[in-house]
Amino acid sequence: MGILNMRQVEKHEKYLGILSISGRSKKAVFDSLLDRIWKKLQGWKEKLLSRAGKEILLKKVIQAISTYLMGVYKIPHSVIQKIHSAMTRFWWGSSDVHRKTHWKNWDSMCTLKCFGGMGFKDLKLFNDALLGKQACRLIRAPSSLFGRVMIGLAKADPTRQPNPNPT
């Protein structure tokens, strides 16, 4: 807000699913992501869904919830593990009280269907890919609006720039 000489809007707590003001601690951002995913999974009646229905809901809704956030932040490994765990429990029909047998581990379920997997996204790799896309965009077009904003932020806050002479 200081760099762009803008005022803080009190009414808007979130923009595109992300808290407008998050500060240095991103715990609130990731907690809200986990809460949204948990609420979606709790809302579905897994006993009424076929395997194909569960697959579509997990791939198109749960994995899509975190897409925008992953293009902005590097999601901690612990948060990704919690998301994968919730998806796995929903897929196999486990609950907090009764744990059903998981016949395949999550890594094999993230394998492409043509190689015997289920084709779910590995969210850690997907997060890295989205952040890499942003970095590539910054390198290819430093004079774009995105590039100018990011370069301006780095110049305004020297702690964001890597030190060229680490000693």
N, C-alpha and C positions, 0 to 999 in steps of 0.2 A: 504494500500500500504506500509506503514511503517512497520507494523508487519510482513508481508510476504516478505519484502525487494524486492518489485516489483516497476517497473516504471509505470507512467501513460501513457496510450495510448491516443493520441489526436484525432485520427480518429474516434473511436467508441464512439458515444454518447449514444447508447442504446445496451443492451444485453438482449435477451429474452423479449423485450418489456419494460424493466426497464432502467431508466437512470443509466449509469455506476457510475457517481459521483452524489450523491443526497444531501449530507450534512445533517445537523440536521433537516432542514425543509423538510418535505415530500410533501409539497403542489404541487411542480412541478411534482412529480411522480403521484399523484392522479389526478392532472389536465390533464396529458397526457392520463391516463386511461379513464377519462370522455370524452375527445376529441375523442379518438378512438371509443368508444361506440357510441357517438353522430354521428360521420361520417358514421359508419355502418348503423345506423338506418335511417339517411337521404338518404343514397344511395339506399335503397330498396323502391320500389313503392308499398306501403301498399294497395293501391286500387286494385292492380293486384294479390294480394296474397289471398288465401283462409285462413280460420282460422287454418287449419292444417299446411299450409305453414308458417304462422306467428309463430305458436307454435314451429315448428322445428327450424326456424331461431333464435328465442329468446333463446331456450334451448341449441342449439348446437353451436351457434356463439357468441351471446352476453354474455351468462353466462360463456362460455369458455374463453373469452378474459381476464377476471380477475382472472382465476384460478391460474396461476403461481404467480401473484402478491400477492394473498391471502395466499399462502404458505410461503411468506417471511415477509409480513407486516400485522399488525392489521389494517384493513381498518377502518377509522373513520365512525361513524354512519351517519354523514351528507352525506358522499360520497355514502354509500350504499343506503341511501334514494333517492339520485339523480338518481342512476342507476335504482332502482325500479320504480321511477317515470317515467323515460324515457321509460322503458319497458312497463309500464301500458298504457302510452299515445299511444305508437305504437300499442299495442294489441287492444285497443278500437278505434283506428283511430282518436285520438285527434290531434290537431295541436296547434301552439302558438296562433292562432287567434280564432279557434273554438274548444271548449271543448265538447266532446261527453259524454254521460252518462256512468259511470263505473258501470256495473250491479253487480259486485262482488268486494270486497276489496282485496288487495294484499295478506293478510294473508290467506284468503280462497283459493286463486289461488295457493298458495304454498303448500296446502294440497295435499296428495296423491290422485291420480285419483280414487282409490277404495273407498275413503271416500268422494267423490264428488268434489274434487278440480281439478286443472289443472296439478299438478305435477311440477310446477316451483320450483327452488331452492330458499330457503331463504338464501340470500348471507351472512347475519350476522352469521347464524348458520354454514354455509359452511366454512366461514373464520375461525371461532373458531375451527372447526373440523380439518382443514388443519394445523393450528398452533399447535393444540393438538397432531397431528400425528408427527410433528417435535419434540415436547417436549418428546413424548414417545420414539421416535427414539434416542434421546440424552440420555435418562435415561437407555434404554436397551443396548445401544452400545456406551459407552463413549470413547472407544478406537478406534472407527471408524474414518475415515478421517473427517467426519462431526463433530463428538464429539471432536476430537482434535483441530479442527479449532475454534469451538465455545468456548471451554474451554480456548484455547490460547487467544482469543479475550477478554474473561472475565477477565483473569489474567492481560492482558496488559492495560485494561481500567477499573479501579476499580469502575467507576461510573455505569458500566453495571451490577455489582454484587449486589445482595441484601445485605444490611448491617445485619450481624448476631446479632448485639446488638443494636437494635433501641432504642434510648433514647431521 
